[in-house]
Amino acid sequence: MVNLNALGIIFPNMHDSELKELTDHRTMASVPFAGRYRLIDFVLSGMTAAGVQNVGLIVKKNYQSLMDHLGNGREWDLSRKRGGLTIFPPNSAGEGTDYHGRIEALHTILPYIEKAKEDYVILADCNVVCNMDYAALVQKHQELGADITIAYTKEKMTPAIEKNNISLQLAPSGRVRELLTNDSTMGKRNLSMGIMVVGREMLVSIVKNAFSKGQVRFEQEIIAKKLETMQVYGYEFSGYRSRIVDMGSYFEANMQMLYVENLNRLFPEGRPIYTKVRDEAPVRYAIDCKVKNVTMADGCIIEGEVENCILFRGCRVGKGAVVKNCILMQNTVIGPGARMNYVITDKDVTVSEGQYLGGTKNFQVFVKKGSTV
């Protein structure tokens, strides 16, 4: 594999507040997705496929689940003697406070960035599910002679996105003319994906200068105010993507994985998404069970009826139970005769025999980790 000459830096906690129900005890990056993945799998797999061999994660809190999932990075070919995967815990620089924005986060690991050999840095969040070609992104950055290149998608503004977005106004050349925060203009907008490329030495200079002035927000306080003096360009990503901004969009993003055309676009041939390997028994189907349009991971046992659902590892649906339009996370147990519709369960949930839980397409019932209902 060719070295991309780019250092990867990922912000696992950057969007935790948007998905509070699921990030109470985990980072946004470690939120489960599509039956067997975590959101960070898509970022890490894309980076390593492009040849990024040095990746740093700046965590803030609730990162035990993330560390358990990533291990030493072996599944992503990041278990290396030099470089590889590095997880920076809170206050790793001994500064005594948690970071509030990218500037503070990056400042805590400045020695790591300064010692890196790569010429470029890819900064990435984990709230957009996509299969990004990071090599093409860096190549475009080089061709443009840009100081910063921001990946964006053309998306229709929705009420959920309106609450938290960064949109780009572009010149015909692709240069960013204006960067807007929480733009509420309806119609299609150029929305940042929280992914950008910047020269490593320039990044170090920006972070040092901004931190000395008490600035914390990279896009709003640095990029938006220096568009006339900095060469900032947009890079349009036109592949499959799902932007997760609340529980409703999380539910919809998972449900989209029940359609083959979406799976083919997110998991194209030759660009696999890697995740932590768990060796478990195949799904076991009872003789009288009914299953229709369901994605299931290993270790599930199905004795009842399941339709239009995402089931993670080790889920069990009891005899006579009817489960429709649900997301059941790892080791969820549905008791005999229970009925569920539009429900999201966290890990290790038990639904009692004969219990009924029902939501709607626009409002799903959520059951917390380890609960018995």
C-alpha positions in Angstrom: 0.0 0.0 0.0 1.3 3.5 -0.9 1.7 6.0 1.9 -0.7 8.9 1.2 1.7 11.3 2.9 -1.2 12.4 5.1 -1.7 12.2 8.9 -5.3 11.4 10.0 -6.8 13.1 13.0 -10.3 12.0 14.1 -12.6 13.8 16.6 -14.8 11.0 18.1 -16.8 13.2 20.5 -17.4 16.2 18.3 -21.1 15.5 17.8 -22.1 13.7 21.0 -24.7 16.3 22.0 -26.7 15.6 18.8 -27.3 12.0 19.8 -27.6 12.2 23.6 -29.6 9.0 24.0 -26.8 6.9 22.5 -23.8 8.9 23.6 -24.6 8.9 27.3 -22.0 6.1 27.8 -20.1 6.1 24.5 -18.7 8.5 21.9 -20.4 9.4 18.6 -17.7 7.5 16.9 -18.6 4.2 18.7 -22.3 4.4 18.0 -23.4 1.1 16.5 -24.6 1.1 12.9 -26.1 -1.4 10.3 -26.0 -4.5 12.5 -22.3 -4.9 13.0 -20.4 -1.6 12.4 -19.5 1.5 14.5 -19.5 4.9 12.9 -15.8 5.2 13.2 -15.3 2.2 11.0 -16.2 4.2 7.9 -13.7 6.9 8.6 -10.8 4.5 9.6 -11.5 2.1 6.7 -11.5 5.0 4.2 -8.3 6.5 5.5 -6.4 3.2 5.6 -7.7 2.2 2.1 -6.2 5.5 0.8 -2.8 4.7 2.4 -3.0 6.8 5.6 -0.7 4.9 8.0 -0.7 7.2 11.0 -4.0 8.1 12.7 -4.7 9.9 15.9 -7.9 10.1 17.9 -8.5 12.9 20.3 -11.1 11.6 22.8 -12.9 13.7 25.4 -15.1 11.4 27.5 -17.0 8.0 27.5 -14.3 6.4 25.4 -14.1 3.0 27.0 -16.4 1.5 24.4 -14.4 3.0 21.6 -11.1 1.6 23.0 -12.7 -1.8 23.3 -13.8 -1.7 19.7 -10.6 -0.4 18.2 -8.1 -2.4 20.3 -4.6 -2.0 18.7 -6.1 -1.2 15.3 -5.3 -4.6 13.8 -8.6 -4.8 11.8 -7.7 -1.6 10.0 -4.0 -2.5 9.4 -3.0 0.1 12.0 -1.2 -2.1 14.4 2.3 -0.9 13.6 5.7 -0.3 15.3 5.9 3.1 13.7 2.8 5.3 13.3 -0.4 3.3 13.3 -3.3 4.1 15.7 -2.8 6.5 18.6 -5.6 7.3 21.0 -5.1 10.5 23.1 -7.1 10.5 26.3 -8.5 13.7 27.9 -5.9 16.1 29.2 -3.1 14.1 27.5 -1.1 17.3 27.5 -1.7 17.9 31.2 -3.5 21.2 30.7 -6.2 20.3 33.1 -9.4 21.1 31.1 -11.4 19.3 28.5 -11.4 20.8 25.0 -14.4 22.8 23.8 -13.6 22.9 20.1 -11.1 21.7 17.4 -8.5 24.3 18.3 -8.2 23.3 21.9 -8.3 19.6 21.0 -5.5 20.0 18.4 -3.5 22.1 20.8 -3.4 19.2 23.3 -1.6 17.0 20.8 0.6 19.6 19.1 3.8 17.7 19.8 2.4 14.7 18.1 1.5 16.8 15.0 4.8 18.6 14.9 6.8 15.3 15.1 4.8 13.7 12.3 6.6 13.2 8.9 3.5 13.7 6.7 3.0 16.9 4.8 -0.8 17.0 5.1 -3.4 16.4 7.8 -6.9 15.0 7.3 -9.3 16.2 10.0 -12.5 14.2 10.3 -15.6 13.9 12.4 -17.7 10.7 12.6 -21.3 11.8 12.1 -21.6 11.3 8.3 -21.7 7.7 7.1 -19.9 7.4 3.8 -17.2 5.6 1.9 -14.9 8.5 1.2 -11.9 8.3 -1.2 -9.4 10.3 0.9 -6.7 9.9 -1.7 -8.8 11.7 -4.2 -9.5 14.4 -1.6 -5.8 15.0 -0.9 -5.0 14.9 -4.6 -7.6 17.6 -5.3 -6.1 19.7 -2.5 -2.7 19.4 -4.1 -3.9 20.2 -7.6 -5.7 23.3 -6.4 -2.7 24.5 -4.4 -5.2 25.1 -1.5 -4.4 26.0 2.1 -7.5 24.2 3.2 -9.9 21.9 1.3 -13.3 21.1 2.9 -15.4 18.1 1.8 -19.1 18.9 1.3 -22.3 17.4 -0.1 -25.2 19.1 -1.8 -28.1 18.4 0.5 -31.6 19.6 1.0 -32.0 21.6 4.2 -34.2 19.9 6.8 -35.3 21.1 10.2 -32.9 18.7 12.0 -29.9 19.8 9.9 -30.9 23.5 10.2 -30.1 23.4 14.0 -26.4 22.4 13.4 -24.7 22.9 10.1 -21.9 24.6 8.3 -22.6 25.6 4.7 -20.3 26.8 2.0 -20.9 29.6 -0.6 -18.7 28.7 -3.5 -17.2 30.7 -6.4 -17.3 29.0 -9.9 -13.7 28.0 -9.3 -14.7 26.0 -6.2 -13.1 28.5 -3.8 -15.1 29.2 -0.7 -16.5 32.7 -0.7 -18.4 32.5 2.5 -18.8 30.0 5.3 -22.1 30.1 7.2 -23.0 28.6 10.6 -26.5 27.2 11.0 -27.8 28.6 7.8 -31.6 28.1 7.7 -32.1 28.9 4.0 -34.3 26.2 2.5 -33.4 24.2 -0.6 -30.2 22.5 -1.5 -27.1 23.7 0.3 -23.4 22.9 0.2 -23.1 21.3 3.6 -19.7 20.6 5.2 -19.1 16.9 6.1 -16.7 17.8 8.9 -13.8 16.5 6.8 -11.0 18.7 5.6 -7.4 18.7 4.4 -4.7 21.2 5.5 -1.0 21.4 5.3 0.6 20.0 8.5 2.9 23.0 9.1 0.1 25.4 8.4 -2.1 23.6 10.8 0.5 23.9 13.6 0.8 27.6 12.9 -3.0 28.1 12.9 -3.5 26.2 16.2 -0.7 28.0 18.0 -1.9 31.4 16.9 -5.6 30.8 17.6 -5.0 29.2 21.0 -3.0 32.2 22.1 -6.0 34.4 21.3 -8.5 32.1 23.1 -10.2 30.9 19.9 -11.6 27.4 20.0 -13.8 26.9 16.8 -11.7 26.1 13.7 -14.3 26.7 11.1 -16.1 29.7 12.6 -13.3 31.6 14.2 -10.4 30.8 11.8 -11.6 29.7 8.3 -14.7 32.0 8.1 -12.6 35.1 9.0 -9.7 34.4 6.7 -11.3 33.5 3.4 -9.8 36.6 1.7 -6.2 35.7 2.7 -6.4 31.9 2.7 -7.0 29.6 -0.3 -10.0 27.6 1.0 -11.7 25.3 -1.5 -14.6 22.9 -1.5 -14.5 19.3 -2.6 -17.9 17.9 -3.5 -18.6 14.3 -2.4 -21.3 12.8 -4.6 -21.2 9.2 -3.2 -23.7 7.7 -0.8 -23.9 9.4 2.6 -26.1 9.6 5.6 -25.8 12.6 7.9 -26.7 11.7 11.5 -27.9 14.8 13.4 -30.5 13.3 15.8 -32.3 10.0 16.7 -34.6 10.4 13.7 -31.8 10.6 11.2 -30.0 7.8 13.0 -33.0 5.6 12.6 -33.5 6.5 9.0 -29.8 5.9 8.2 -30.0 2.4 9.5 -33.3 1.6 7.8 -31.7 2.7 4.5 -29.4 -0.3 4.8 -32.3 -2.6 4.2 -32.3 -1.6 0.5 -29.7 -3.4 -1.7 -29.1 -0.3 -3.9 -27.9 1.7 -0.8 -25.8 -1.2 0.4 -24.1 -1.4 -3.0 -23.3 2.3 -3.0 -22.0 2.4 0.6 -20.1 -0.9 0.2 -18.8 -0.8 -3.4 -16.6 -3.7 -4.6 -13.0 -3.1 -3.8 -13.7 -0.6 -1.0 -14.6 -2.7 2.1 -15.5 -1.3 5.5 -13.6 -3.1 8.3 -14.8 -3.6 11.8 -13.9 -5.6 15.0 -14.2 -9.3 14.3 -16.3 -11.4 16.7 -16.5 -15.1 16.1 -20.0 -16.2 16.9 -22.4 -18.8 15.7 -24.5 -18.1 12.6 -28.1 -16.8 13.0 -30.5 -19.6 14.1 -34.0 -19.6 12.7 -36.7 -21.6 14.5 -39.0 -23.7 12.3 -42.1 -21.5 12.6 -40.4 -18.1 12.6 -41.1 -15.4 10.0 -38.4 -13.1 8.7 -38.8 -10.4 6.0 -36.4 -7.7 5.0 -34.0 -7.9 8.0 -30.3 -7.3 8.5 -28.9 -9.6 11.2 -25.5 -10.1 12.7 -24.0 -13.4 14.0 -25.3 -15.0 17.1 -29.0 -14.0 16.7 -31.8 -16.5 17.5 -35.1 -15.9 15.9 -38.2 -17.8 17.1 -40.9 -15.1 16.4 -41.7 -12.7 13.6 -39.3 -10.0 12.5 -39.8 -7.5 9.6 -38.0 -4.4 8.4 -35.4 -4.5 11.3 -31.7 -4.2 12.0 -30.5 -6.7 14.6 -27.0 -6.6 16.1 -25.0 -9.5 17.5 -26.6 -11.9 19.9 -30.2 -10.6 19.7 -33.0 -13.1 20.5 -36.7 -12.8 19.5 -38.9 -15.2 21.5 -41.6 -17.4 20.3 -44.8 -15.5 19.3 -43.1 -12.1 19.5 -43.7 -9.7 16.6 -40.9 -7.1 15.9 -41.3 -4.6 13.1 -39.4 -1.5 12.1 -36.9 -1.7 15.0 -33.2 -1.4 15.7 -32.1 -4.0 18.3 -28.6 -3.5 19.5 -26.3 -6.2 20.9 -27.7 -8.9 23.2 -31.3 -7.5 23.2 -33.8 -10.2 24.3 -37.4 -10.0 23.2 -39.6 -12.1 25.4 -42.3 -14.5 24.0 -45.4 -12.8 22.8 -44.0 -9.3 23.0 -45.0 -6.8 20.2 -42.7 -4.0 19.1 -42.9 -1.4 16.3 -40.6 1.6 15.7 -38.4 0.9 18.7 -34.6 1.4 19.2 -33.0 -0.6 22.0 -29.5 -0.1 23.3 -27.3 -3.0 24.3 -28.3 -5.7 26.8 -32.0 -4.7 26.9 -34.7 -7.2 28.0 -38.3 -6.8 26.8 -40.6 -8.9 29.1 -43.0 -11.5 27.9 -46.2 -10.1 26.4 -44.9 -6.5 26.6 -46.0 -3.9 24.0 -43.7 -1.0 22.9 -44.8 1.2 20.0 -43.6 4.4 18.4 -44.0 5.9 14.9 -41.9 6.5 11.9 -41.2 10.1 13.0 -40.8 9.3 16.7 -39.2 6.0 17.8 -39.3 4.6 21.3 -35.8 4.4 22.8 -34.9 1.9 25.6 -31.7 2.6 27.5 -28.8 0.2 27.9 -29.3 -2.7 30.3 -33.0 -1.9 30.9 -35.8 -4.4 31.5 -39.2 -3.3 30.3 
